[in-house]
Amino acid sequence: MKKLKGILSIFLVLALICTCVAFATTAQAADTAKGKTGLDTKLQDKIEDGVILHALCWGYSAIEKNIPAIAAAGYSAV
């Protein structure tokens, strides 16, 4: 039973490390694609092609104040 727990622990650690590496690689590629400003403001032709932020609990003023951060995060619609 201890051997099984040890093998499972090693597997979970490796899975976590792989996930972190994949996330870091994806984030770095996205930053490179956006250029030095970090802000990609290109809008999509159709809303279905973009990424939508569902801000259900946000007020209009909070959304308006955070538009630059929302755009920098890659969302193209709210």
MOPAC internal coordinates of N, CA, C and O (Angstrom, degrees):
PM7 1SCF
backbone

  N    0.0000 0     0.00 0     0.00 0    0    0    0
  C    1.4573 1     0.00 0     0.00 0    1    0    0
  C    1.5408 1   111.17 1     0.00 0    2    1    0
  O    1.2310 1   120.51 1   140.42 1    3    2    1
  N    1.3588 1   116.63 1   -39.58 1    3    2    1
  C    1.4572 1   120.09 1   178.83 1    5    3    2
  C    1.5270 1   110.93 1   -66.17 1    6    5    3
  O    1.2310 1   120.91 1   143.81 1    7    6    5
  N    1.3161 1   115.86 1   -36.19 1    7    6    5
  C    1.4607 1   119.99 1   179.45 1    9    7    6
  C    1.5285 1   110.40 1   -64.81 1   10    9    7
  O    1.2310 1   120.45 1   140.05 1   11   10    9
  N    1.3267 1   116.75 1   -39.95 1   11   10    9
  C    1.4680 1   121.23 1   178.51 1   13   11   10
  C    1.5246 1   110.65 1   -64.66 1   14   13   11
  O    1.2310 1   120.46 1   138.03 1   15   14   13
  N    1.3281 1   116.73 1   -41.97 1   15   14   13
  C    1.4680 1   120.26 1   178.42 1   17   15   14
  C    1.5285 1   111.13 1   -63.89 1   18   17   15
  O    1.2310 1   120.54 1   141.19 1   19   18   17
  N    1.3415 1   116.57 1   -38.81 1   19   18   17
  C    1.4592 1   120.34 1   178.54 1   21   19   18
  C    1.5175 1   112.15 1   -64.86 1   22   21   19
  O    1.2310 1   120.72 1   136.66 1   23   22   21
  N    1.3227 1   116.23 1   -43.34 1   23   22   21
  C    1.4681 1   120.71 1   178.78 1   25   23   22
  C    1.5275 1   110.15 1   -64.98 1   26   25   23
  O    1.2310 1   120.40 1   137.78 1   27   26   25
  N    1.3229 1   116.84 1   -42.22 1   27   26   25
  C    1.4676 1   121.08 1   179.09 1   29   27   26
  C    1.5298 1   110.35 1   -63.70 1   30   29   27
  O    1.2310 1   120.30 1   138.90 1   31   30   29
  N    1.3325 1   117.02 1   -41.10 1   31   30   29
  C    1.4652 1   120.60 1   178.77 1   33   31   30
  C    1.5228 1   111.16 1   -62.06 1   34   33   31
  O    1.2310 1   120.21 1   135.78 1   35   34   33
  N    1.3196 1   117.21 1   -44.22 1   35   34   33
  C    1.4609 1   120.93 1   178.89 1   37   35   34
  C    1.5283 1   110.53 1   -62.63 1   38   37   35
  O    1.2310 1   120.50 1   136.63 1   39   38   37
  N    1.3273 1   116.66 1   -43.37 1   39   38   37
  C    1.4629 1   121.01 1   178.75 1   41   39   38
  C    1.5256 1   110.95 1   -60.67 1   42   41   39
  O    1.2310 1   119.94 1   136.12 1   43   42   41
  N    1.3266 1   117.72 1   -43.88 1   43   42   41
  C    1.4654 1   120.83 1  -179.20 1   45   43   42
  C    1.5277 1   111.64 1   -66.38 1   46   45   43
  O    1.2310 1   120.12 1   141.22 1   47   46   45
  N    1.3289 1   117.38 1   -38.78 1   47   46   45
  C    1.4678 1   120.31 1   177.62 1   49   47   46
  C    1.5245 1   110.49 1   -64.20 1   50   49   47
  O    1.2310 1   120.36 1   135.99 1   51   50   49
  N    1.3193 1   116.91 1   -44.01 1   51   50   49
  C    1.4646 1   120.08 1   178.27 1   53   51   50
  C    1.5275 1   111.82 1   -63.14 1   54   53   51
  O    1.2310 1   120.48 1   140.25 1   55   54   53
  N    1.3325 1   116.68 1   -39.75 1   55   54   53
  C    1.4718 1   120.55 1   177.72 1   57   55   54
  C    1.5240 1   110.31 1   -63.21 1   58   57   55
  O    1.2310 1   120.01 1   139.09 1   59   58   57
  N    1.3280 1   117.58 1   -40.91 1   59   58   57
  C    1.4585 1   121.47 1   178.87 1   61   59   58
  C    1.5271 1   111.12 1   -64.87 1   62   61   59
  O    1.2310 1   120.34 1   136.93 1   63   62   61
  N    1.3162 1   116.95 1   -43.07 1   63   62   61
  C    1.4642 1   120.96 1   179.02 1   65   63   62
  C    1.5286 1   110.62 1   -63.30 1   66   65   63
  O    1.2310 1   120.11 1   136.36 1   67   66   65
  N    1.3272 1   117.40 1   -43.64 1   67   66   65
  C    1.4719 1   120.97 1   178.72 1   69   67   66
  C    1.5213 1   111.16 1   -61.88 1   70   69   67
  O    1.2310 1   120.44 1   140.04 1   71   70   69
  N    1.3308 1   116.77 1   -39.96 1   71   70   69
  C    1.4601 1   120.81 1   179.11 1   73   71   70
  C    1.5243 1   110.74 1   -64.28 1   74   73   71
  O    1.2310 1   120.60 1   136.68 1   75   74   73
  N    1.3268 1   116.46 1   -43.32 1   75   74   73
  C    1.4681 1   120.22 1   179.83 1   77   75   74
  C    1.5275 1   111.32 1   -63.89 1   78   77   75
  O    1.2310 1   120.13 1   137.37 1   79   78   77
  N    1.3133 1   117.35 1   -42.63 1   79   78   77
  C    1.4597 1   121.32 1   178.97 1   81   79   78
  C    1.5258 1   110.48 1   -63.84 1   82   81   79
  O    1.2310 1   120.42 1   136.33 1   83   82   81
  N    1.3273 1   116.80 1   -43.67 1   83   82   81
  C    1.4656 1   120.13 1   179.87 1   85   83   82
  C    1.5268 1   110.87 1   -63.58 1   86   85   83
  O    1.2310 1   120.11 1   138.62 1   87   86   85
  N    1.3343 1   117.39 1   -41.38 1   87   86   85
  C    1.4568 1   121.03 1   179.55 1   89   87   86
  C    1.5224 1   110.67 1   -65.12 1   90   89   87
  O    1.2310 1   119.94 1   136.36 1   91   90   89
  N    1.3215 1   117.73 1   -43.64 1   91   90   89
  C    1.4622 1   121.22 1  -179.68 1   93   91   90
  C    1.5218 1   111.14 1   -64.34 1   94   93   91
  O    1.2310 1   120.40 1   139.84 1   95   94   93
  N    1.3187 1   116.84 1   -40.16 1   95   94   93
  C    1.4638 1   120.94 1   178.94 1   97   95   94
  C    1.5181 1   110.97 1   -64.97 1   98   97   95
  O    1.2310 1   120.46 1   137.52 1   99   98   97
  N    1.3303 1   116.73 1   -42.48 1   99   98   97
  C    1.4630 1   121.02 1   179.06 1  101   99   98
  C    1.5246 1   111.24 1   -65.34 1  102  101   99
  O    1.2310 1   120.30 1   136.52 1  103  102  101
  N    1.3311 1   117.04 1   -43.48 1  103  102  101
  C    1.4645 1   120.69 1   179.54 1  105  103  102
  C    1.5138 1   110.84 1   -64.00 1  106  105  103
  O    1.2310 1   120.04 1   139.51 1  107  106  105
  N    1.3230 1   117.53 1   -40.49 1  107  106  105
  C    1.4622 1   121.10 1   179.14 1  109  107  106
  C    1.5230 1   110.82 1   -65.42 1  110  109  107
  O    1.2310 1   119.93 1   139.37 1  111  110  109
  N    1.3183 1   117.75 1   -40.63 1  111  110  109
  C    1.4630 1   121.06 1   178.40 1  113  111  110
  C    1.5218 1   110.72 1   -65.00 1  114  113  111
  O    1.2310 1   120.32 1   140.92 1  115  114  113
  N    1.3198 1   116.99 1   -39.08 1  115  114  113
  C    1.4640 1   120.19 1   178.94 1  117  115  114
  C    1.5152 1   110.87 1   -65.90 1  118  117  115
  O    1.2310 1   120.05 1   139.03 1  119  118  117
  N    1.3372 1   117.52 1   -40.97 1  119  118  117
  C    1.4635 1   120.47 1   177.95 1  121  119  118
  C    1.5145 1   111.41 1   -64.19 1  122  121  119
  O    1.2310 1   120.02 1   140.47 1  123  122  121
  N    1.3145 1   117.58 1   -39.53 1  123  122  121
  C    1.4598 1   121.88 1   178.87 1  125  123  122
  C    1.5239 1   110.60 1   -65.46 1  126  125  123
  O    1.2310 1   120.30 1   139.95 1  127  126  125
  N    1.3302 1   117.03 1   -40.05 1  127  126  125
  C    1.4642 1   120.92 1  -179.03 1  129  127  126
  C    1.5232 1   111.56 1   -67.82 1  130  129  127
  O    1.2310 1   119.92 1   151.74 1  131  130  129
  N    1.3293 1   117.77 1   -28.26 1  131  130  129
  C    1.4546 1   120.95 1  -177.49 1  133  131  130
  C    1.5198 1   112.60 1   -83.61 1  134  133  131
  O    1.2310 1   119.86 1   165.74 1  135  134  133
  N    1.3070 1   117.87 1   -14.26 1  135  134  133
  C    1.4610 1   120.39 1  -179.96 1  137  135  134
  C    1.5115 1   111.72 1    87.36 1  138  137  135
  O    1.2310 1   120.84 1     9.72 1  139  138  137
  N    1.3175 1   115.99 1  -170.28 1  139  138  137
  C    1.4625 1   121.00 1  -174.20 1  141  139  138
  C    1.5179 1   112.80 1   -71.53 1  142  141  139
  O    1.2310 1   119.27 1   152.40 1  143  142  141
  N    1.3134 1   119.00 1   -27.60 1  143  142  141
  C    1.4563 1   120.30 1  -176.77 1  145  143  142
  C    1.5111 1   112.34 1   -74.28 1  146  145  143
  O    1.2310 1   119.75 1   155.39 1  147  146  145
  N    1.3416 1   118.09 1   -24.61 1  147  146  145
  C    1.4523 1   121.19 1  -178.63 1  149  147  146
  C    1.5172 1   112.75 1    76.24 1  150  149  147
  O    1.2310 1   120.17 1  -172.83 1  151  150  149
  N    1.3243 1   117.29 1     7.17 1  151  150  149
  C    1.4545 1   120.37 1  -176.89 1  153  151  150
  C    1.5187 1   109.28 1  -121.62 1  154  153  151
  O    1.2310 1   120.77 1   -66.29 1  155  154  153
  N    1.3157 1   116.13 1   113.71 1  155  154  153
  C    1.4619 1   121.85 1   178.50 1  157  155  154
  C    1.5200 1   106.84 1  -104.73 1  158  157  155
  O    1.2310 1   120.40 1   -75.20 1  159  158  157
  N    1.3258 1   116.85 1   104.80 1  159  158  157
  C    1.4595 1   120.43 1  -174.17 1  161  159  158
  C    1.5211 1   113.09 1  -102.03 1  162  161  159
  O    1.2310 1   119.94 1  -167.44 1  163  162  161
  N    1.3279 1   117.72 1    12.56 1  163  162  161
  C    1.4531 1   120.31 1  -179.70 1  165  163  162
  C    1.5282 1   109.64 1   -70.01 1  166  165  163
  O    1.2310 1   120.71 1   -57.13 1  167  166  165
  N    1.3185 1   116.24 1   122.87 1  167  166  165
  C    1.4535 1   121.28 1   179.15 1  169  167  166
  C    1.5189 1   110.15 1   -88.98 1  170  169  167
  O    1.2310 1   120.84 1   -27.03 1  171  170  169
  N    1.2929 1   116.00 1   152.97 1  171  170  169
  C    1.4565 1   122.16 1   178.71 1  173  171  170
  C    1.5273 1   109.94 1   -85.01 1  174  173  171
  O    1.2310 1   120.69 1   -25.10 1  175  174  173
  N    1.3359 1   116.28 1   154.90 1  175  174  173
  C    1.4568 1   120.47 1   177.40 1  177  175  174
  C    1.5197 1   111.57 1   -69.38 1  178  177  175
  O    1.2310 1   120.81 1   142.92 1  179  178  177
  N    1.3366 1   116.06 1   -37.08 1  179  178  177
  C    1.4632 1   120.97 1   178.80 1  181  179  178
  C    1.5226 1   108.98 1  -121.05 1  182  181  179
  O    1.2310 1   120.45 1   -37.44 1  183  182  181
  N    1.3139 1   116.75 1   142.56 1  183  182  181
  C    1.4579 1   121.23 1  -179.26 1  185  183  182
  C    1.5242 1   111.65 1   -60.28 1  186  185  183
  O    1.2310 1   120.11 1   150.75 1  187  186  185
  N    1.3301 1   117.40 1   -29.25 1  187  186  185
  C    1.4653 1   121.23 1  -179.25 1  189  187  186
  C    1.5299 1   112.26 1   -67.46 1  190  189  187
  O    1.2310 1   119.90 1   159.01 1  191  190  189
  N    1.3297 1   117.80 1   -20.99 1  191  190  189
  C    1.4553 1   121.75 1  -178.56 1  193  191  190
  C    1.5297 1   112.87 1   -86.45 1  194  193  191
  O    1.2310 1   120.00 1   168.36 1  195  194  193
  N    1.3051 1   117.60 1   -11.64 1  195  194  193
  C    1.4564 1   121.19 1  -178.26 1  197  195  194
  C    1.5179 1   112.01 1   -97.15 1  198  197  195
  O    1.2310 1   121.15 1     5.93 1  199  198  197
  N    1.3243 1   115.40 1  -174.07 1  199  198  197
  C    1.4525 1   122.94 1   177.66 1  201  199  198
  C    1.5215 1   107.72 1  -112.46 1  202  201  199
  O    1.2310 1   120.51 1   -54.55 1  203  202  201
  N    1.3277 1   116.63 1   125.45 1  203  202  201
  C    1.4584 1   122.29 1  -174.23 1  205  203  202
  C    1.5265 1   110.14 1  -102.73 1  206  205  203
  O    1.2310 1   120.36 1   -49.84 1  207  206  205
  N    1.3319 1   116.92 1   130.16 1  207  206  205
  C    1.4562 1   122.59 1   173.00 1  209  207  206
  C    1.5217 1   107.61 1   -91.26 1  210  209  207
  O    1.2310 1   120.54 1   -60.47 1  211  210  209
  N    1.3125 1   116.57 1   119.53 1  211  210  209
  C    1.4639 1   121.02 1   176.74 1  213  211  210
  C    1.5280 1   108.10 1   -91.04 1  214  213  211
  O    1.2310 1   120.37 1   -83.24 1  215  214  213
  N    1.3057 1   116.89 1    96.76 1  215  214  213
  C    1.4632 1   122.82 1  -176.75 1  217  215  214
  C    1.5260 1   108.71 1  -100.75 1  218  217  215
  O    1.2310 1   120.52 1  -115.25 1  219  218  217
  N    1.3029 1   116.62 1    64.75 1  219  218  217
  C    1.4592 1   121.73 1  -172.32 1  221  219  218
  C    1.5286 1   113.11 1   -66.58 1  222  221  219
  O    1.2310 1   120.10 1   146.95 1  223  222  221
  N    1.3027 1   117.41 1   -33.05 1  223  222  221
  C    1.4682 1   120.52 1  -177.07 1  225  223  222
  C    1.5215 1   112.82 1  -102.64 1  226  225  223
  O    1.2310 1   120.17 1  -169.67 1  227  226  225
  N    1.3137 1   117.28 1    10.33 1  227  226  225
  C    1.4592 1   121.11 1  -178.92 1  229  227  226
  C    1.5190 1   109.38 1   -93.84 1  230  229  227
  O    1.2310 1   120.66 1   -35.31 1  231  230  229
  N    1.3150 1   116.34 1   144.69 1  231  230  229
  C    1.4505 1   121.35 1   172.33 1  233  231  230
  C    1.5242 1   109.58 1   -82.98 1  234  233  231
  O    1.2310 1   120.74 1   -17.81 1  235  234  233
  N    1.3323 1   116.19 1   162.19 1  235  234  233
  C    1.4620 1   119.95 1  -178.90 1  237  235  234
  C    1.5185 1   111.62 1   -60.01 1  238  237  235
  O    1.2310 1   120.17 1   139.08 1  239  238  237
  N    1.3321 1   117.29 1   -40.92 1  239  238  237
  C    1.4680 1   120.11 1  -178.28 1  241  239  238
  C    1.5264 1   111.34 1   -66.10 1  242  241  239
  O    1.2310 1   119.61 1   145.05 1  243  242  241
  N    1.3286 1   118.36 1   -34.95 1  243  242  241
  C    1.4652 1   121.37 1   177.84 1  245  243  242
  C    1.5248 1   110.67 1   -67.22 1  246  245  243
  O    1.2310 1   120.54 1   139.44 1  247  246  245
  N    1.3216 1   116.58 1   -40.56 1  247  246  245
  C    1.4668 1   120.39 1   177.36 1  249  247  246
  C    1.5220 1   109.82 1   -63.97 1  250  249  247
  O    1.2310 1   120.73 1   132.89 1  251  250  249
  N    1.3259 1   116.22 1   -47.11 1  251  250  249
  C    1.4553 1   121.14 1  -178.64 1  253  251  250
  C    1.5326 1   111.34 1   -60.52 1  254  253  251
  O    1.2310 1   120.44 1   139.81 1  255  254  253
  N    1.3204 1   116.77 1   -40.19 1  255  254  253
  C    1.4622 1   121.66 1  -179.54 1  257  255  254
  C    1.5318 1   111.64 1   -68.45 1  258  257  255
  O    1.2310 1   120.12 1   150.30 1  259  258  257
  N    1.3283 1   117.38 1   -29.70 1  259  258  257
  C    1.4601 1   121.74 1  -175.51 1  261  259  258
  C    1.5238 1   114.18 1  -101.98 1  262  261  259
  O    1.2310 1   119.29 1  -167.66 1  263  262  261
  N    1.3149 1   118.97 1    12.34 1  263  262  261
  C    1.4638 1   121.97 1  -179.38 1  265  263  262
  C    1.5302 1   112.41 1   -54.19 1  266  265  263
  O    1.2310 1   118.78 1   134.10 1  267  266  265
  N    1.3486 1   119.92 1   -45.90 1  267  266  265
  C    1.4681 1   118.28 1   179.04 1  269  267  266
  C    1.5361 1   112.65 1   -60.74 1  270  269  267
  O    1.2310 1   120.13 1   139.37 1  271  270  269
  N    1.3253 1   117.35 1   -40.63 1  271  270  269
  C    1.4653 1   120.82 1   179.96 1  273  271  270
  C    1.5283 1   110.79 1   -69.52 1  274  273  271
  O    1.2310 1   120.20 1   143.40 1  275  274  273
  N    1.3103 1   117.22 1   -36.60 1  275  274  273
  C    1.4614 1   121.47 1   178.28 1  277  275  274
  C    1.5195 1   110.02 1   -65.01 1  278  277  275
  O    1.2310 1   120.59 1   135.77 1  279  278  277
  N    1.3222 1   116.47 1   -44.23 1  279  278  277
  C    1.4688 1   120.80 1   178.74 1  281  279  278
  C    1.5331 1   110.80 1   -65.70 1  282  281  279
  O    1.2310 1   120.71 1   139.59 1  283  282  281
  N    1.3338 1   116.26 1   -40.41 1  283  282  281
  C    1.4672 1   120.20 1   179.77 1  285  283  282
  C    1.5237 1   111.54 1   -65.37 1  286  285  283
  O    1.2310 1   120.44 1   151.25 1  287  286  285
  N    1.3333 1   116.77 1   -28.75 1  287  286  285
  C    1.4573 1   121.29 1   178.16 1  289  287  286
  C    1.5285 1   111.97 1   -76.41 1  290  289  287
  O    1.2310 1   120.24 1   170.82 1  291  290  289
  N    1.3429 1   117.14 1    -9.18 1  291  290  289
  C    1.4557 1   120.51 1   175.35 1  293  291  290
  C    1.5096 1   115.26 1   103.59 1  294  293  291
  O    1.2310 1   120.05 1  -177.03 1  295  294  293
  N    1.3225 1   117.52 1     2.97 1  295  294  293
  C    1.4619 1   119.43 1   178.80 1  297  295  294
  C    1.5251 1   110.14 1   -80.11 1  298  297  295
  O    1.2310 1   120.49 1   -39.43 1  299  298  297
  N    1.3285 1   116.67 1   140.57 1  299  298  297
  C    1.4522 1   120.32 1  -179.56 1  301  299  298
  C    1.5286 1   112.32 1  -112.09 1  302  301  299
  O    1.2310 1   120.21 1   175.44 1  303  302  301
  N    1.3305 1   117.20 1    -4.56 1  303  302  301
  C    1.4622 1   121.22 1   178.89 1  305  303  302
  C    1.5233 1   108.87 1  -153.90 1  306  305  303
  O    1.2310 1   121.25 1   -28.53 1  307  306  305
  N    1.3330 1   115.21 1   151.47 1  307  306  305
  C    1.4693 1   121.40 1   176.92 1  309  307  306
  C    1.5040 1   108.15 1  -121.16 1  310  309  307
  O    1.2310 1   120.10 1   180.00 1  311  310  309

